[in-house]
Amino acid sequence: MMANKNKLIIASAGSGKTTFITNEALKISLKNVLITTYTEANEEEIKKKILSKKGFIPHNITVQTWFSFLLHHGVRPYQGCMDDGLFDKTIGFYLSDKQSGFRYEINGQPIYWGEIDFYKYYFANDLKIYSDKISKFVFECNKKSNNEVIKRLSRIYSYIFIDEIQDLAGWDLEILNLLFSSSSNILLVGDPRQVTYLTHHPKKYKKYIDGKIIEFIKAECHDNICDIDENMLKFSHRNNKFICDFSSNLYPNFIKNEPCNCPECRKYNPEHQGIFLIKNADVNAYCEKYKPVTKLLYQKANFPDLNFGASKGLSFDRVLIYPTDKILKYIKNGKINEIESVKAKFYVALTRAKYSVGIVCDYDDSEYIDGIQKYKS
C-alpha cells in the first residue's frame, strides 16, 4: 500500500480526504483496519462513505472517535497498571473544554490538582477520565506495562488510519509517536490549515499546536520514519481557481491548492466566479440574484447562518463572509502575521464555496489585495 509503513498525507480543502481514507480501508480485506477521527460528526461521515460504497461496514473495519479509541484500547485494558484500586472499576469519559482538575483560586489565579493526587488529577466524579488527560494516562499505561498497550493494539489492527490529524495535540502526539514504532501500518490524513479546534490546549508540545504536524514529525520522531506527501491530495474538487489561489495565499509555506480537472466537477461554468467585496446595502439584492447564498460569521451565527468553524466539511455554491476587523485589515494590507488568530477559520470559510465568495465590506476607492474584485450592483 505504501513505501514506508507510516505515511502522512497533507490534504487541501475539498480534495476528498475522507473519501480517500475510506477507499484505502476498503482495499484491505484480510487484515483488520481501525479508522479514528476526532469528531463524532466525522466518524459518522466516514461510516456513511463506507455504507454508500459497500452497503455495509465490513467486519474487518472499525470506525471510532479518537477519544473512544483511547478509552477502549488504552485506558480500560491496562488501567490497573496505574493503580491497584482500578482493577475492578469501570472508567468513564468526561469531555472538558478547558484545563481540568480545578482545585481552588488564589488571588484570581486558578490552582489545579497535581499528579501526586492521582484520582483528582485524572478523574471527574464517578471515575470519568478527563479528555485533556486521557492520552497522558494511556501513555503512562503503556510505559508501566512495558509497551503492552501498543503491542496489543498492533495484534488487533494491522492498519491504523487517523483522519483530521491536525486536531491532535499535546500527549496525543506522544501516542502518535508510539504508533509509528509499532508493527501496524499508520496512515495520517489532514489539513493543517483547518485547525478550528483542538482536542485540548496542552502545555506538552505547545509549539506544535495550530496544525504543525509536519514540524512535529520532523523534529520529534527521529527513530520513527514517516513519509510526508503534500501532492497527492492538493487538488480541490470543490473550489475553482479563484478560490484556490486566494485561500492558498494565507499559507504560503504549504503546497498551493489547485482546482481539479475532473469533467464531472468542472462541467458547470457559472457566470459569477471569484472573490468579491459586497457592500452591506447590496447584500439582499446579491442574495436574491445568486441564491442560494450561505452566510458565514466568525461567531454567534443564528440559524440558518453558520459560524466559520461549524461550516468545516460542508460545501456550498456561494458563500457570504462577514469578516472580523482583523480580516478587514488583511484584505487591505495583506499582512498575514496580523490575522494568525483567525486565519484557520477564515481559510475554512473561504474554501466552502464552489463558485464565488462575497466578503461583506463597505469598501472605498482604495486598493485591496490581489484576487479581490469590487462588486457593483
N, C-alpha and C positions, 0 to 999 in steps of 0.2 A: 504494500500500500504506500509506503514512504521510505525514502533512502535511510533516514535516521528514525529510530522508533519514537522520538519526540519531535513534534513539529508545531510551530506557531504560525498561524495564517492571519495576517492583518487584512481586514475586510473593509471596504468602503461602504458608505450608506447606500442601501438599495442593491447591493451586489448579490443578494441571495445567500447569505451565510448560513441561515437556518436550513434552507433547502440543501445546501452543500453538506452540512454536517449530518443531516438525516440520510442523504443519499450514500454517504460514506459508511454509515452504520448499516444500511440495508445491503451493502455489498458483502457483509460478513455474515455467514450462516452457521459456521461450525464452531465459533468461539463466542463467549459472552461479551456484550458491549454495554458499558454504562455511559449514558449521556446526562451530564449535570449542568445546570444553569442557575443563575441567582434567583430570578423572579418566578413566582407561580404562573404569571401570565406567559412567560416564555416557555416554561415547562409545558403548558397546555398547547402552545403554538407548535412545539416540536412533536407532541403526540398527534396533533391534527395533521401535520405534514406526513407523518408515517401512515396514519389511517387513510389519508387521501390516496396514497400510493399502493398500499397493501390491503386495505380494508380491515386490518387488524394490526396489533403490535406484536411482532414476532417474540416468541418465548425467550430468545437469547438477548433481547434488548430491554434494558431498564432505563427509564427516564425519571430523574429525581431533581429536586431543587438542591442547591449547594448545601443548605443547612440540613435538609433531610439526609443527604449523603453523609455528612459529618456525624450526625446523630446516630444513624443506623449502622454505619461501618466503622466509626471511630470511637464514639463515646460508649455506647451500650455493650459492645462485646468485651471491652477492656477497662471499664470504669473501676473495677475492683483493684486495678493496679495503682490507682491514685489514693484510695483509702479503703481499709477493710470494711468500713461501715456501708460501702456502696455495693457490695457483692449481691445482695438480695433486694436492691431497690430499683425502681423504675424511674429513670431520669427523663424529665420532660424538656420543653423548649420555651424560652421567653425571648420574644423579639424586642430588643431595646433600641431606641432611636438616638440614644446618647450614651456617654460613658456610664457603665453600670457600677453597682456596688457602692452607691452613695451612703455615707455614714453620718456625717453632720457638717455643719458650716462654722467656720471661724472667721470673723471679720469679713464676711461676704465671700470667703473662699471655700469651695466645697472640699471636703476630706473624704477619701474613699477607703474601703477595706483593702488591706494588703493581702498578699498570698499566704502569709502566716495564718490568717483567719480563713482557712480553706473554704469552708461551706459558704460563708458570707461573700467571699471573693468571687466564686464561680456561679453561685445559685441564687435565684429569687425564691419566693415562697414556694412550697410544695415541690422542692427539689427540681426546679426548672432552670436549666443552664442558660446563662445569658448569651445572646447571639454574638456579642463582641468578645466573648471569652471562649467560645466553643472550639475554634481552630487551635487556640493555645492549649486547651485541655486535650485535644486529640494528639497534638504534637508531644505533649508530656506523656500521654498514654503509650505512644509509640516508643518513646525513649525508655520508659520504665519496663516495657515488655520486650526489649531487645529487638525492635523493629517488627514486631508481630502484627501490628495494625496494617502496615504496608504489605507485608508478606501475605497476610490473609486476603487482602483486597486483590492482590495480583493473582492469587489462586482462583478467585471468583471471576474476575474480569480481565481478559486478555487485552481489551481495548477500553480506554477511558477517554471520553471526549468532553471537553469543557467549553460551553458556549458562553458568550458575553464575558470573556476572560478579563476585560478591562474593569469589571466591577469588583474584582477581588483585591484585598488589601491586607497589610499587616501580617498576622500569623497565617492567613490564608496562603500567602506566598511561601511560607515555610513548608506547608503541606504540599504545595506545588513542586517544590524542590525535592521533597521525599518521593513524590510520584515519578519524577524524572529518573530517579535512581532505582526505581522498581523494575520488574520484568515486564510490566504492562506497556503497551503502545499508547502514548499520550498525544492527543490532538487538541490543540487550543485554537479557538476562533473568536475574534472580536474586533472591535473598532475603538482604539484608544481615544479617538476624538469624541466619542459618545459617552463619556463618564458623567451621567446626570445624577447618579447616586452611588454610594459605596456600601459594602456590607457593614462597614463600621468606620470610625475615624480614629485610627490607632496611632500610638507613638512608634510602634515597631514598623520599620521600613517606611517611615513617613515621607522620605524623599521620593518614594516610588508611587505615591498616590497620584490621582489625576491621569491614570492610564499609562504610566511609564513601565509597562510590562517588558518592552524590549530592553530598556535600560537595566531592569532587574535581572533578566536572564543573562545579559552580557556581563554584568558586574558580580552577581552573587552565585551563579550556577556554574562555576568553573569546571567542576568534575562531571557535570551532567549536561552533555551536549544536547542542544535543541536547535533544529533548523528553523530559520525565520524566513517566511515567504511574504513579501509585500506586493507581489504582482498578480498572483492567481485570482484574487477577488477584488481587483481595483476597478472593475468595470461596473457601473451602475445601470441596473435595468429600470430604474425609476427616473432619475434626473437627466435633463438634457444638458448640452454642453455649457449653456449659460450658467446653470445652477452648479454644475460640477466645477467649473473654473472659479466661480465666486466663492464657493464654500471651501475649496482647496486652499485659497489664499489665507485662510485662518490658521492653517497648519502647514507652513512651507517646508518643514523638515520631513514630512511624510510624502510618500509617492502620490502624485497627483491623481485625484479621481477622474475617471473618464467615462463618457456615456458608452453603453454597449452598442453593437451594430446588429443586434438581433432583429430580423424583419418583423417579428411579432410585436416587439417592444416599440419599434420606430415606425410602425405603419401609419401612425397619426401625425399630422403636421398642422397643428392649430396655428392660427394667425398670430395670436398674442403670446409671445415667449420671452422670457428674460427676467431680470431683477429690476423692479420699478419702485420709485418713490411715489406714494399716493397721498395726496393731501386729505386731511380729515373731512373737508367739505365734499370730497369726491367719493368717499368710501361707499355710501349707499348706492350711488349710480354705478360704481365699478362692480359691486357685488351683483347688482341686477343684470349687468351686461355679461359678466363672466361667471355666472353661477353654475354649480355651487362653489363658493369660496369659503374655505375653513379659516377661522380666525384663531391665531395663536398668541397668547400672552405669556409673559415671563412667570407670573404667578397670579393667584386669585382669580382665575378664569371661572366664569359661570357657564354651565351647560347651555347650548351645545359647543361653546368655545372651549379651547383646551390650553392648559399650561404647556410651555415648551417641552418640559421633561415628560409629561404624560402623553405627548404625541409620538414618542420614540417607538419605532417599529411600524408606524402607520404610513399610509400613502394617500395622497390627495392630488387631484389635477392641479389645483391652485391654492395657495395659502396667502393670508394677510398676516403679517407680523407686526405686533405692537411693541416697538423696541424700548429698551431701558435707556436712561441717559447716557450710559457708557457706550451702548451700541450706536446711539445717535452721533456721539463724538467720533467713534471709529469710522463710520461711513463718510465722515468729512476729512479726518486727518490720517486714517489708515494705520494708526499705531496699535498693533496687535497686543503689545505688552500691557496696554491700558484696559483691556477687556478680559484679562485672564479669568476673572471670577465668573464671568457669564459666557465665555467663549464656547464651551462644550454645548450648553443648552441652545445657544444661537446657531451653532452648527447643526444640531438636531432639527431645529425649526426650519432652517433653510432647506434641508435635504428631504423634507416631507413631500415637496411638490414635484410633479412631473413636468409641468409646462412653465409656470410663472410664479414668482414670489413678489408680493407687494409689501413694502415696508411703509407703514403709516407715518408720515412725516410732513409737516408743513414746510417744505423745502423753499429755499430762496434762490437767487440767481448765482450764488457762489458755486465753486467746483466741488464735486463729490468724487469718491474714489472710483477707479476704473471698474467697469462691469455694471454700473447702475445707470438706468435711464429715468428721466423725469416724465411721469405720466401726465398727459394732457387730456382732460375730459372733452 
